[in-house]
């Protein structure tokens, strides 16, 4: 019998505390990289991936020492499953944009935080190649391996209820983004990707959905910047958008029911 890697609530929290601590160390790392005259185009990617690489090495060492297996399945799903989950993902992005827009962007604390995020993005986007490669490729791979492949998968292997495991891992995923707007996105989008992981047991599916989400976010960010609008600005919800929102919920609910039925059918076939 295979001895799979398992993780509890407390161990998950400690793992993310370590991850956040490593991110604070990035301030020193960035200064060191600047000091050795490393090209600015490489600093963003290196400083981003450092905490993940450190954690992956640590977890890999611990699992090998205890003869544990981390089940990172890369299996692909049938084409119609991708059609369904990408349609659902697009609807989740719409829902996420709505709920994220409800978080205030003005005031002494949130207003300053929001301006800092905008300034950071405008600065980093001056080096488009490392920014795009990190945001659209490296981030989905690193984050999905950590939050779905290690934490969520480890919680599911630990017999924690799927709904609790998905919500808790997504909560931690949102927290690591260190701002309220991406926390909401991390919780909403993360929960959906977690649900897809529970259904398909494939980390590659999670990575593909994350790539799609980040690519869409970058595209809309460019659109807002081109129009000289706020990066996350939203107008009031009108009747047309309300209809789009309701339609999105219907598509997601219908798709979820279909996927759950397919999972039950697959389990019966295996039995």
C-alpha positions as CSV (number, residue, x, y, z in Angstrom):
1,X,0.0,0.0,0.0
2,X,1.3,3.4,-1.0
3,X,2.2,5.8,1.8
4,X,0.9,9.2,0.6
5,X,1.9,12.6,1.9
6,X,-0.7,14.0,4.2
7,X,-1.1,17.4,5.8
8,X,-3.3,18.8,8.6
9,X,-4.9,22.2,9.2
10,X,-2.0,23.3,11.5
11,X,0.7,21.9,9.2
12,X,-0.9,23.8,6.3
13,X,-0.9,27.1,8.3
14,X,2.8,26.6,9.4
15,X,3.7,25.9,5.8
16,X,2.2,29.2,4.6
17,X,3.7,31.1,7.5
18,X,7.1,29.9,6.3
19,X,6.2,30.9,2.8
20,X,5.2,34.4,3.9
21,X,8.4,34.7,5.9
22,X,10.4,33.7,2.9
23,X,8.6,36.4,0.9
24,X,9.7,39.0,3.4
25,X,13.3,37.8,2.9
26,X,12.9,38.7,-0.7
27,X,13.5,42.3,0.2
28,X,17.1,41.3,1.1
29,X,17.4,39.0,-1.9
30,X,16.3,41.8,-4.3
31,X,18.9,44.1,-2.9
32,X,21.6,41.4,-3.2
33,X,20.6,40.8,-6.8
34,X,20.8,44.5,-7.5
35,X,24.2,44.7,-5.8
36,X,25.7,42.0,-8.0
37,X,24.4,43.9,-11.0
38,X,22.0,41.3,-12.2
39,X,19.7,42.6,-15.0
40,X,16.5,44.1,-13.7
41,X,14.6,41.9,-16.1
42,X,15.7,38.8,-14.2
43,X,15.3,40.0,-10.6
44,X,11.4,39.9,-10.6
45,X,11.4,36.2,-11.8
46,X,14.1,35.1,-9.4
47,X,12.7,36.8,-6.3
48,X,9.3,35.4,-7.1
49,X,10.3,31.8,-7.5
50,X,12.8,31.7,-4.6
51,X,10.2,31.0,-1.8
52,X,8.6,28.3,-3.8
53,X,11.8,26.6,-4.7
54,X,13.0,26.7,-1.0
55,X,9.7,25.2,0.1
56,X,9.6,22.5,-2.6
57,X,13.2,21.4,-1.6
58,X,12.2,21.3,2.1
59,X,9.0,19.3,1.4
60,X,10.8,17.0,-1.0
61,X,13.5,16.3,1.6
62,X,10.9,15.6,4.3
63,X,8.9,13.2,2.1
64,X,11.9,11.3,1.0
65,X,13.1,10.9,4.6
66,X,9.7,9.5,5.6
67,X,9.3,7.5,2.3
68,X,6.1,9.4,1.4
69,X,4.6,10.0,-2.0
70,X,3.1,13.3,-3.3
71,X,0.6,12.3,-5.9
72,X,1.0,15.0,-8.6
73,X,-1.0,13.6,-11.5
74,X,-0.4,15.2,-14.8
75,X,-3.1,13.2,-16.7
76,X,-5.1,15.0,-19.3
77,X,-8.9,15.0,-19.4
78,X,-11.2,14.4,-22.4
79,X,-11.7,17.4,-24.7
80,X,-15.3,18.0,-23.6
81,X,-14.2,18.3,-20.0
82,X,-11.8,21.1,-21.0
83,X,-14.6,22.8,-22.9
84,X,-16.8,22.7,-19.8
85,X,-14.2,23.8,-17.2
86,X,-12.9,26.7,-19.3
87,X,-16.5,28.0,-19.9
88,X,-17.0,27.7,-16.1
89,X,-13.7,29.4,-15.5
90,X,-14.7,32.4,-17.6
91,X,-17.9,32.7,-15.6
92,X,-15.9,32.4,-12.4
93,X,-13.7,35.3,-13.6
94,X,-16.8,37.4,-14.1
95,X,-18.1,36.6,-10.7
96,X,-14.7,37.2,-9.1
97,X,-14.5,40.6,-10.8
98,X,-17.8,41.6,-9.4
99,X,-17.1,40.6,-5.8
100,X,-13.5,42.0,-5.9
101,X,-15.0,45.4,-7.1
102,X,-17.0,45.6,-3.9
103,X,-13.8,46.0,-1.8
104,X,-13.2,49.7,-1.3
105,X,-10.2,51.3,-3.1
106,X,-10.3,54.6,-1.2
107,X,-9.4,55.7,2.3
108,X,-6.2,56.2,4.3
109,X,-5.3,52.4,4.4
110,X,-6.9,50.7,1.4
111,X,-6.5,53.7,-0.8
112,X,-2.7,53.8,-0.2
113,X,-2.4,50.1,-0.6
114,X,-4.3,50.1,-3.9
115,X,-2.0,52.9,-5.2
116,X,1.1,50.9,-4.2
117,X,-0.2,47.9,-6.1
118,X,-0.9,50.0,-9.2
119,X,2.6,51.6,-9.0
120,X,4.2,48.2,-8.6
121,X,2.4,46.8,-11.6
122,X,3.2,49.8,-13.8
123,X,6.9,49.5,-12.8
124,X,7.2,45.8,-13.4
125,X,5.4,45.9,-16.7
126,X,8.2,48.0,-18.1
127,X,10.1,44.6,-18.4
128,X,7.3,42.7,-20.2
129,X,9.1,39.4,-20.9
130,X,10.0,38.5,-17.3
131,X,6.7,40.0,-16.1
132,X,4.6,37.9,-18.6
133,X,6.6,34.7,-18.2
134,X,6.4,34.9,-14.4
135,X,2.7,35.9,-14.2
136,X,1.4,33.7,-16.9
137,X,3.7,30.7,-16.6
138,X,5.8,30.5,-13.4
139,X,3.1,31.7,-11.0
140,X,0.4,29.2,-12.2
141,X,2.9,26.3,-12.0
142,X,4.4,27.2,-8.6
143,X,1.1,28.2,-7.0
144,X,-0.8,25.2,-8.2
145,X,1.8,22.7,-7.1
146,X,1.9,24.2,-3.7
147,X,-1.7,25.0,-3.0
148,X,-3.5,22.3,-4.9
149,X,-0.8,19.6,-5.4
150,X,0.7,19.7,-1.9
151,X,-1.8,21.4,0.5
152,X,-5.2,20.4,-1.0
153,X,-4.0,17.0,-2.1
154,X,-2.4,16.4,1.3
155,X,-5.6,17.4,3.1
156,X,-7.7,15.1,0.9
157,X,-5.3,12.2,1.5
158,X,-5.7,13.0,5.3
159,X,-9.4,12.3,4.9
160,X,-10.4,15.9,5.5
161,X,-13.9,16.6,4.0
162,X,-13.4,17.9,0.3
163,X,-15.5,21.1,0.9
164,X,-13.4,22.0,4.0
165,X,-10.1,21.1,2.3
166,X,-11.0,23.2,-0.8
167,X,-12.2,26.2,1.1
168,X,-9.3,26.1,3.6
169,X,-6.6,25.7,1.0
170,X,-8.2,28.5,-1.0
171,X,-8.3,30.7,2.1
172,X,-4.6,30.2,2.6
173,X,-4.0,30.9,-1.2
174,X,-5.9,34.2,-0.9
175,X,-3.9,35.2,2.2
176,X,-0.6,34.9,0.5
177,X,-1.5,37.6,-2.0
178,X,-1.3,40.1,0.9
179,X,-4.0,42.4,-0.2
180,X,-7.9,42.3,0.1
181,X,-8.6,42.4,-3.7
182,X,-6.5,39.4,-4.5
183,X,-7.6,37.7,-1.3
184,X,-11.1,37.7,-2.6
185,X,-9.9,36.5,-6.0
186,X,-7.7,33.8,-4.4
187,X,-10.7,32.5,-2.3
188,X,-13.1,32.5,-5.3
189,X,-10.9,31.4,-8.1
190,X,-8.9,29.1,-5.8
191,X,-12.0,27.4,-4.6
192,X,-13.1,26.7,-8.2
193,X,-9.7,25.4,-9.2
194,X,-9.7,23.3,-6.0
195,X,-13.0,21.9,-7.0
196,X,-11.6,21.0,-10.5
197,X,-8.7,19.3,-8.8
198,X,-11.1,17.3,-6.6
199,X,-13.1,16.2,-9.7
200,X,-10.2,15.4,-12.1
201,X,-7.3,14.7,-9.7
202,X,-5.0,16.4,-12.3
203,X,-2.6,19.2,-11.4
204,X,-2.1,20.0,-15.1
205,X,-5.8,21.0,-15.3
206,X,-5.3,23.4,-12.4
207,X,-2.3,24.9,-14.0
208,X,-4.1,25.4,-17.3
209,X,-7.0,27.1,-15.6
210,X,-4.7,29.3,-13.6
211,X,-2.8,30.3,-16.8
212,X,-6.1,31.2,-18.4
213,X,-7.1,33.3,-15.4
214,X,-3.8,35.2,-15.2
215,X,-3.6,35.8,-19.0
216,X,-7.1,37.2,-18.9
217,X,-6.2,39.4,-15.9
218,X,-3.1,40.7,-17.8
219,X,-5.1,41.4,-20.9
220,X,-7.8,43.4,-19.0
221,X,-5.0,45.2,-17.1
222,X,-3.5,46.4,-20.3
223,X,-6.9,47.5,-21.5
224,X,-7.5,49.6,-18.5
225,X,-4.0,51.1,-18.6
226,X,-4.5,52.0,-22.3
227,X,-7.8,53.7,-21.5
228,X,-6.0,55.4,-18.5
229,X,-8.6,53.9,-16.1
230,X,-7.9,52.4,-12.7
231,X,-6.7,48.8,-13.0
232,X,-9.5,47.5,-11.0
233,X,-12.1,50.1,-11.5
234,X,-15.7,49.1,-12.0
235,X,-18.9,51.0,-12.8
236,X,-22.1,50.3,-11.0
237,X,-23.8,47.0,-11.8
238,X,-26.4,47.7,-14.4
239,X,-29.2,45.4,-15.7
240,X,-27.1,43.9,-18.5
241,X,-24.3,43.0,-16.1
242,X,-26.8,41.6,-13.6
243,X,-28.1,39.3,-16.3
244,X,-24.5,38.2,-17.2
245,X,-23.9,37.5,-13.5
246,X,-27.0,35.4,-13.2
247,X,-26.1,33.5,-16.4
248,X,-22.6,32.9,-15.1
249,X,-24.0,31.3,-11.9
250,X,-26.4,29.1,-13.9
251,X,-23.5,27.9,-16.1
252,X,-21.3,27.2,-13.1
253,X,-24.0,25.3,-11.2
254,X,-24.9,23.2,-14.2
255,X,-21.3,22.5,-15.0
256,X,-20.6,21.5,-11.4
257,X,-23.6,19.0,-11.4
258,X,-22.4,17.5,-14.6
259,X,-18.8,17.1,-13.4
260,X,-19.9,15.6,-10.1
261,X,-22.0,13.0,-12.0
262,X,-19.1,12.1,-14.2
263,X,-16.9,11.7,-11.1
264,X,-19.4,9.3,-9.6
265,X,-19.6,7.3,-12.8
266,X,-15.8,7.0,-13.0
267,X,-15.8,5.8,-9.4
268,X,-18.4,3.1,-10.1
269,X,-16.4,2.0,-13.2
270,X,-13.3,1.6,-11.0
271,X,-15.2,-0.4,-8.5
